[in-house]
Amino acid sequence: MSTNFYSVENKEQNYWEGVFIAKRAGGWVPQFKWHRENFCSCDCPDGTHNYRNWDELKKFLRRNNQQYVKDEYDEVYTASEFIEMMREWRKENNREPDSSRRSTWKINGWWFIKGNWS
C-alpha cells in the first residue's frame, strides 16, 4: 500500500487542496514530486512552489514556519516530522524506481519524479 503526501498551509486544510509533494510505498524509497519554475503539472503560477532537490524541498516545507504536510489519510506532520520520517523510510526501504525513464532522477541520493505517476 502507498501513501501520498501534500503540503498544506494549515492543519484544517483538506489534503487535496494542497500541493502534491511525495509518495511512499512499502519496500520503495520515498519519491518526491519534482517542481520547477516554468514546469509544474499542478498548474501553479510560476515560482509558487518550485523545488528541484532535497535541500530545496526542505526549504519549501519550512518556509514561514507555517507549512504542514498531510497525507491522504488526514495525518498531519510538521515539516521537521515529515523530513525525519522520510529519512527513516529511506534507510529501511531500498527498492528504487526505473532510472531509465526520462522523468525520473536520483538527485543527491533522493528520487524525484517529473510529471504524474500512478
C-alpha positions as CSV (number, residue, x, y, z in Angstrom):
1,M,0.0,0.0,0.0
2,S,1.3,3.5,-0.8
3,T,0.7,6.9,0.9
4,N,0.6,10.2,-0.9
5,F,1.7,13.4,0.9
6,Y,0.6,17.0,0.3
7,S,1.9,20.3,1.5
8,V,-0.9,22.3,3.2
9,E,-0.9,25.8,4.8
10,N,-2.8,24.8,7.9
11,K,-3.9,21.7,9.7
12,E,-7.5,22.1,8.8
13,Q,-6.9,22.3,5.0
14,N,-8.1,19.3,3.0
15,Y,-5.1,17.4,1.7
16,W,-6.4,17.5,-1.9
17,E,-6.3,21.3,-1.7
18,G,-2.6,21.2,-1.0
19,V,0.5,20.7,-3.3
20,F,1.3,17.0,-4.0
21,I,4.9,16.5,-2.9
22,A,5.6,12.8,-2.3
23,K,4.7,9.2,-2.3
24,R,6.0,6.3,-0.3
25,A,5.2,2.6,-0.6
26,G,6.4,-0.5,1.3
27,G,9.8,-1.5,0.2
28,W,10.3,1.5,-2.0
29,V,12.5,4.6,-1.4
30,P,10.4,7.7,-0.9
31,Q,9.7,9.5,-4.2
32,F,9.2,13.2,-4.5
33,K,7.2,15.3,-7.0
34,W,9.7,17.5,-8.9
35,H,8.6,21.1,-9.2
36,R,10.5,23.7,-11.1
37,E,9.7,27.2,-12.4
38,N,8.1,27.1,-15.8
39,F,7.1,23.4,-15.4
40,C,4.6,22.1,-13.0
41,S,1.8,19.7,-13.7
42,C,-0.3,21.0,-10.9
43,D,-1.0,24.3,-12.7
44,C,0.5,26.6,-10.1
45,P,1.7,30.1,-11.0
46,D,5.5,30.1,-11.9
47,G,7.7,30.1,-8.8
48,T,4.8,29.3,-6.3
49,H,6.3,26.1,-5.0
50,N,9.3,25.2,-7.1
51,Y,12.0,22.9,-5.7
52,R,14.2,20.5,-7.6
53,N,16.2,18.7,-4.9
54,W,16.1,17.6,-1.3
55,D,17.5,20.8,0.1
56,E,15.1,23.0,-1.8
57,L,12.2,20.7,-0.8
58,K,13.1,21.1,2.9
59,K,13.3,24.9,2.4
60,F,9.9,24.9,0.7
61,L,8.4,23.0,3.5
62,R,9.9,25.1,6.3
63,R,9.0,28.5,4.7
64,N,7.5,30.9,7.2
65,N,7.4,28.1,9.8
66,Q,3.8,27.6,8.9
67,Q,3.8,24.8,6.4
68,Y,2.4,21.3,7.2
69,V,2.3,18.0,5.4
70,K,-0.8,16.0,5.3
71,D,-1.2,12.5,4.0
72,E,-4.3,11.1,2.2
73,Y,-5.4,9.6,5.5
74,D,-5.5,13.1,7.1
75,E,-2.5,12.5,9.3
76,V,-0.7,15.9,9.8
77,Y,3.0,16.4,10.2
78,T,5.2,19.4,10.8
79,A,7.9,20.0,8.2
80,S,10.5,18.6,10.6
81,E,8.5,15.5,11.4
82,F,7.9,14.8,7.7
83,I,11.6,15.3,6.8
84,E,12.7,12.9,9.6
85,M,10.1,10.3,8.6
86,M,11.3,10.4,5.0
87,R,14.9,9.9,6.2
88,E,14.0,6.9,8.3
89,W,11.8,5.5,5.4
90,R,14.8,5.7,3.0
91,K,17.0,3.8,5.5
92,E,14.5,1.0,5.8
93,N,13.3,0.7,2.2
94,N,15.7,0.4,-0.8
95,R,13.7,-0.5,-3.9
96,E,14.4,2.2,-6.5
97,P,12.3,3.4,-9.5
98,D,13.4,2.8,-13.1
99,S,16.1,5.5,-13.7
100,S,16.0,4.9,-17.5
101,R,12.7,6.9,-17.6
102,R,13.4,10.5,-18.7
103,S,11.1,11.8,-16.0
104,T,12.9,10.1,-13.0
105,W,16.0,11.3,-11.4
106,K,18.1,10.4,-8.4
107,I,19.4,13.8,-7.0
108,N,21.9,13.6,-4.1
109,G,20.5,10.2,-3.0
110,W,16.8,11.2,-3.3
111,W,14.4,10.3,-6.0
112,F,12.3,12.9,-7.9
113,I,9.6,12.3,-10.5
114,K,8.6,15.0,-13.1
115,G,5.0,14.8,-14.2
116,N,2.4,12.4,-12.7
117,W,2.6,8.8,-11.8
118,S,0.0,6.4,-10.6
